[in-house]
Amino acid sequence: MTTCNNTYPINSKYSLLHKQILNESLQISQNDPDINNILNSLVQLNVLLYNIVNNQYIMSRIMSVLEYNYKEKSIEIIKEIYKIGLQLYINEQLKITYLNIMFKNLGFKPQPVDHHARSQLEYNVLKTIKIPVEPIEYTNHSCGILLNDNSLFNFIMSNVKVLDIGCGPGNFLGELEKRKEDLFGLDVVSYVNSNYINKINVLTYENDLRIPDNNNVKYSFISFFMVLHHISVEKIDKILFQLYDKLNNDGFLFIKDHNVECIDDLSFFKFMEIYFYLVEEYIPSIPIQNNYFMKNTMINIITMYGFNKIVSFECNKNQPFKPCYFLFKKNPDYTKNSNINERLSQLQEIININNLNLNKTNCNINCDIRSASMKYMKYKKKYLNLKSSL
């Protein structure tokens, strides 16, 4: 396994805190568990959380998120994460249930969402992109600075129709000072914030995940903000296949998602989904998928459905969720492939290459999975020997 050039800087404070708490937790867990406890709880080797709490890179990022949300109280839940994470033989769902209970016992509550601030963050990004956009790679993108009046944000504010797919509470659309007839939000269910319900047109997917025809309306700007990694491969195909006909020829497709650089990123994002959606009960109805893509993979997937990349860039290298932005336009020479099996096969091949590349890299792993597996096999052997002697 090779080490990639990870671009996320780790704060030394969290690295030291990781070592301190891990050493304390290991001292508590050093004694071999009693064989009777193993008989009751041995199901399978559960190394997701085990590997996370042993990984300085991942835990440092988790600590920064929890401290941002909970300040000095964060250390209490961090210790609970280490304590339960180091238990190899507890079913992963039981670990989640335990953390959920501990959150409630410690008085942790879901953090209030500042919808205005979130939408302004995205607007500031759009203000930095001038149009017409040159097809270049932005490496040092300075987000939040208005380059000129010819920005993508001003394009959205003109007389064009906007579709936000996976609109959630509707803040991106609802904070725009535009006519309601130009703003459309689409999601699997409607939980749009009451402040926006009369400002935007709320659409829901039809049973076959078809985007509503809406009187054959076409859009000049279609966006996905942190949506695609929640969608299964089959649903990604169904949704992306429809976009080419939904976007005007001079329109833009805008995507924001995590930038996955290494295998450790997958563990971090997976844990944070457990934390946000199952432990903190942030948005409990959102499904958890494993579709996290490297930057080039995301570009290859969208290109497959008839779009050319214009720019891709990251705004904040200190943001632990590694947000990455992609802007696309329609490929005028694209011919749609109506054979769903061929499309799925091609899509899966792109994803397989993505996973193969990820499995070859790690950012800063210091957990020996092999030794954890050997330890598991030792206990399993004890269990089988004991069971055969009964």
C-alpha positions in Angstrom: 0.0 0.0 0.0 1.3 3.4 -0.9 0.9 6.7 0.9 -0.8 9.5 -1.1 -0.1 13.2 -1.0 -3.0 14.0 1.4 -3.9 17.7 1.2 -5.7 18.1 4.5 -3.4 19.6 7.2 -3.6 17.9 10.6 -3.6 20.2 13.7 -0.8 18.9 16.0 -3.1 19.6 19.0 -5.5 16.8 17.8 -2.6 14.4 17.1 -1.3 14.7 20.6 -4.8 14.4 22.0 -5.3 11.2 19.9 -2.2 9.6 21.3 -3.1 10.6 24.9 -6.7 9.2 24.8 -5.7 6.1 22.8 -3.0 5.2 25.4 -5.5 5.6 28.2 -8.1 3.5 26.4 -5.6 0.8 25.5 -4.6 0.5 29.2 -8.2 -0.1 30.1 -8.6 -2.7 27.3 -5.3 -4.5 27.6 -6.5 -7.5 29.5 -8.0 -10.3 27.4 -11.8 -10.4 27.7 -13.3 -13.2 29.6 -14.3 -16.2 27.5 -17.9 -16.1 28.7 -18.3 -12.6 27.4 -17.0 -13.7 24.0 -19.6 -16.5 23.9 -22.3 -13.9 24.3 -21.0 -11.3 21.9 -18.9 -13.0 19.3 -20.6 -12.4 15.9 -17.9 -11.3 13.5 -14.8 -9.1 13.4 -15.9 -5.5 13.5 -13.0 -3.3 12.6 -14.7 -0.2 11.2 -14.7 1.8 14.4 -11.6 -0.2 15.7 -9.5 1.0 12.8 -10.9 4.6 13.1 -9.9 5.1 16.7 -6.5 3.7 16.1 -5.9 6.1 13.2 -4.4 9.4 14.0 -5.3 11.0 10.7 -9.0 10.1 11.0 -9.5 10.8 14.7 -7.8 14.2 14.4 -10.3 15.2 11.8 -13.2 13.8 13.9 -11.9 15.7 17.0 -11.9 19.0 15.0 -15.5 18.5 14.0 -16.7 17.6 17.5 -14.8 20.5 19.1 -16.3 22.9 16.6 -19.8 21.7 17.6 -19.4 21.1 21.3 -16.3 23.0 22.5 -15.0 21.7 25.8 -17.7 19.0 26.1 -16.4 17.3 23.0 -13.7 15.4 25.0 -16.4 13.4 26.8 -17.9 11.9 23.7 -14.5 11.4 22.1 -13.5 9.2 25.1 -16.7 7.2 24.6 -15.9 6.7 20.9 -12.5 5.3 21.8 -13.9 3.1 24.5 -16.5 1.4 22.3 -14.4 1.5 19.2 -11.7 -0.6 20.7 -14.1 -3.5 21.3 -13.5 -5.8 18.4 -16.3 -8.3 19.1 -19.3 -6.0 19.5 -21.6 -5.7 16.5 -21.2 -2.4 14.7 -24.9 -1.5 15.1 -24.6 -2.1 18.9 -21.7 0.4 18.9 -23.9 3.0 17.2 -26.7 2.3 19.7 -24.3 2.7 22.6 -23.0 6.0 21.2 -26.5 7.3 20.7 -27.4 6.5 24.3 -24.2 8.2 25.5 -25.0 11.3 23.4 -28.3 11.6 25.2 -26.9 10.8 28.6 -24.3 13.5 28.2 -26.9 16.0 27.1 -25.7 16.4 23.5 -28.4 17.7 21.2 -28.4 18.1 17.4 -26.7 21.4 16.4 -29.0 24.1 15.0 -28.4 24.7 11.3 -27.8 28.3 10.2 -29.5 28.1 6.8 -28.6 31.6 5.9 -24.9 31.1 6.6 -24.9 27.9 4.6 -26.5 29.4 1.6 -24.1 32.4 1.7 -21.1 30.1 1.7 -22.3 28.6 -1.6 -23.2 32.0 -3.1 -19.7 33.2 -2.3 -18.2 30.2 -4.2 -20.5 30.9 -7.2 -19.4 34.6 -7.2 -15.8 33.6 -7.8 -16.6 31.7 -11.0 -16.7 34.1 -14.0 -18.4 33.2 -17.2 -17.7 32.3 -19.9 -15.5 29.9 -18.0 -12.2 28.7 -19.4 -11.7 24.9 -19.2 -8.8 25.0 -16.7 -8.1 23.4 -13.4 -8.3 25.8 -10.5 -5.5 24.8 -8.0 -5.5 27.9 -5.7 -9.1 29.0 -5.8 -9.8 32.0 -3.6 -13.4 31.4 -2.5 -15.4 34.2 -1.2 -14.0 37.0 -3.4 -16.2 38.5 -6.1 -14.1 38.5 -9.3 -16.5 40.6 -11.4 -20.1 41.1 -12.3 -19.9 38.4 -14.9 -20.1 35.7 -12.3 -21.9 32.4 -12.2 -23.9 33.8 -9.2 -25.1 36.7 -11.3 -26.0 34.3 -14.1 -28.3 32.4 -11.6 -29.8 35.7 -10.4 -30.8 36.6 -14.0 -34.0 35.4 -15.6 -33.1 31.7 -15.6 -34.7 28.6 -14.0 -32.8 26.8 -11.3 -33.2 23.2 -10.2 -31.5 22.0 -7.0 -31.5 18.2 -6.8 -31.5 16.9 -3.2 -32.6 20.3 -2.0 -33.2 19.1 1.6 -34.4 22.1 3.7 -34.3 24.3 0.7 -31.8 26.9 2.0 -29.8 27.3 -1.3 -32.9 28.2 -3.2 -34.8 29.9 -0.5 -32.2 32.5 0.3 -32.1 33.6 -3.4 -34.0 36.8 -4.1 -35.7 35.4 -7.2 -39.2 34.8 -8.4 -40.8 31.6 -7.2 -41.5 30.5 -10.7 -37.8 30.2 -11.4 -36.8 28.1 -8.3 -37.3 24.3 -8.2 -36.2 22.0 -5.4 -36.2 18.2 -5.9 -35.9 15.5 -3.2 -37.1 12.1 -2.3 -39.4 13.6 0.4 -40.2 17.2 1.2 -38.9 18.5 4.5 -38.3 22.0 3.2 -38.0 24.6 6.0 -41.2 26.5 6.7 -39.4 29.8 5.9 -38.9 28.7 2.3 -42.0 26.7 1.5 -43.7 29.7 -0.2 -40.6 30.9 -2.0 -39.7 27.8 -4.1 -41.5 25.0 -6.1 -41.0 21.7 -4.2 -40.9 18.6 -6.4 -40.5 15.0 -5.3 -39.2 12.1 -7.4 -41.8 9.8 -8.9 -41.8 6.1 -8.0 -39.3 5.2 -10.7 -37.0 8.1 -9.7 -38.1 10.0 -12.7 -37.6 13.8 -12.5 -41.1 15.3 -12.9 -41.7 16.7 -16.4 -43.1 19.9 -14.9 -44.7 21.0 -18.2 -41.4 20.2 -20.1 -39.6 23.0 -18.2 -35.8 23.1 -18.9 -33.3 24.6 -16.5 -30.3 26.8 -17.0 -28.6 25.8 -13.7 -28.9 22.3 -12.1 -27.1 21.6 -8.8 -26.2 18.8 -6.5 -24.9 19.8 -3.1 -23.5 16.9 -1.1 -26.0 14.5 -2.7 -24.4 11.9 -5.0 -22.6 10.0 -2.2 -26.1 9.2 -0.7 -27.3 7.5 -3.9 -26.9 3.9 -5.0 -25.2 3.1 -8.3 -28.5 2.2 -9.9 -30.1 5.5 -8.8 -27.1 7.5 -9.9 -27.6 6.1 -13.4 -31.3 6.8 -13.4 -30.9 10.4 -12.2 -27.9 11.4 -14.3 -29.4 9.8 -17.5 -32.2 12.4 -17.3 -30.1 15.5 -16.8 -29.0 16.0 -20.4 -32.5 16.6 -21.6 -33.4 18.7 -18.5 -30.5 21.3 -19.0 -30.6 24.0 -21.6 -27.8 24.0 -24.1 -26.2 27.1 -22.6 -26.8 26.0 -19.0 -24.5 24.7 -16.2 -24.4 21.6 -14.1 -22.8 22.3 -10.7 -21.8 19.6 -8.2 -20.4 19.8 -4.7 -19.2 16.6 -3.0 -16.4 15.2 -0.8 -12.9 15.0 -2.4 -11.7 11.4 -1.6 -8.0 11.2 -1.8 -7.2 7.9 0.1 -8.8 4.9 1.8 -8.7 6.7 5.2 -11.0 9.3 3.8 -13.6 6.6 3.2 -13.5 5.6 6.9 -13.8 9.2 8.0 -16.8 9.9 5.8 -18.4 6.6 6.8 -18.0 7.4 10.5 -19.2 10.9 10.1 -22.4 9.7 8.4 -23.0 7.3 11.3 -22.4 10.2 13.7 -24.6 12.8 11.9 -27.4 10.6 10.7 -27.7 7.9 13.3 -26.0 9.1 16.5 -26.9 12.8 16.5 -30.1 12.1 14.5 -29.3 15.0 12.1 -31.5 13.9 9.2 -32.5 10.3 10.0 -34.3 9.6 6.7 -31.2 10.0 4.5 -29.7 6.7 3.2 -26.0 5.8 3.8 -24.2 4.6 0.7 -20.5 3.9 0.0 -20.3 6.0 -3.2 -17.5 8.3 -2.4 -15.4 9.2 -5.4 -12.0 10.5 -6.1 -12.0 13.8 -8.1 -11.1 12.1 -11.5 -13.8 9.5 -10.9 -16.5 12.1 -10.4 -15.4 13.8 -13.6 -15.4 10.5 -15.5 -18.9 9.6 -14.3 -20.5 12.9 -15.2 -18.7 12.9 -18.6 -20.2 9.5 -19.3 -23.7 11.1 -19.2 -22.9 13.8 -21.7 -21.2 16.7 -19.9 -17.8 18.3 -20.3 -15.9 19.5 -17.2 -15.2 23.2 -17.2 -13.5 23.6 -13.8 -13.0 21.7 -10.6 -11.6 23.1 -7.4 -11.4 23.0 -3.6 -12.2 26.0 -1.5 -11.0 25.2 2.0 -8.1 22.9 2.7 -8.8 23.2 6.5 -12.3 21.8 6.2 -12.3 18.2 7.3 -15.0 17.2 4.9 -12.9 18.2 1.9 -15.6 19.8 -0.2 -14.8 19.9 -3.9 -16.8 21.8 -6.6 -17.3 20.7 -10.2 -18.8 22.8 -13.0 -20.0 21.1 -16.3 -21.6 22.1 -19.5 -23.4 19.9 -22.1 -21.3 18.1 -24.7 -23.0 19.0 -28.0 -21.6 15.8 -29.6 -23.0 13.4 -27.0 -25.3 10.6 -28.1 -27.5 9.2 -25.3 -27.3 5.4 -24.7 -30.7 4.1 -23.9 -29.5 0.6 -22.9 -29.6 0.6 -19.1 -27.5 -2.5 -18.8 -24.7 -1.1 -20.9 -24.7 2.1 -18.9 -24.7 0.3 -15.6 -21.8 -1.9 -16.7 -19.8 1.1 -17.8 -20.6 3.0 -14.6 -19.6 0.1 -12.4 -16.3 -0.2 -14.3 -15.5 3.4 -13.5 -16.4 2.9 -9.9 -14.3 -0.4 -9.7 -11.3 1.5 -10.9 -12.0 4.2 -8.3 -12.1 1.6 -5.5 -9.0 -0.2 -6.8 -7.0 3.1 -6.7 -8.3 3.9 -3.3 -7.3 0.6 -1.9 -3.8 1.2 -3.0 -3.4 4.4 -0.9 -3.7 5.5 2.7 -3.1 8.9 4.2 -1.7 8.1 7.7 -2.8 4.7 8.8 -1.3 3.3 12.0 -3.7 0.5 12.8 -2.5 -3.0 12.0 -5.7 -4.7 10.6 -3.7 -8.0 10.2 -2.9 -8.2 13.9 -6.5 -7.3 14.8 -7.7 -10.2 12.6 -5.2 -12.6 14.1 -6.4 -11.6 17.6 -10.0 -12.3 16.5 -9.0 -15.7 15.1 -7.4 -16.6 18.4 -10.6 -15.8 20.4 -12.7 -17.6 17.8 -10.5 -20.7 18.2 -10.9 -20.6 22.0 -14.7 -20.3 21.5 -14.9 -23.2 19.1 -12.7 -25.4 21.3 -14.9 -24.5 24.3 -18.1 -25.2 22.4 -16.8 -28.6 21.2 -16.0 -29.7 24.7 -19.5 -28.9 26.1 
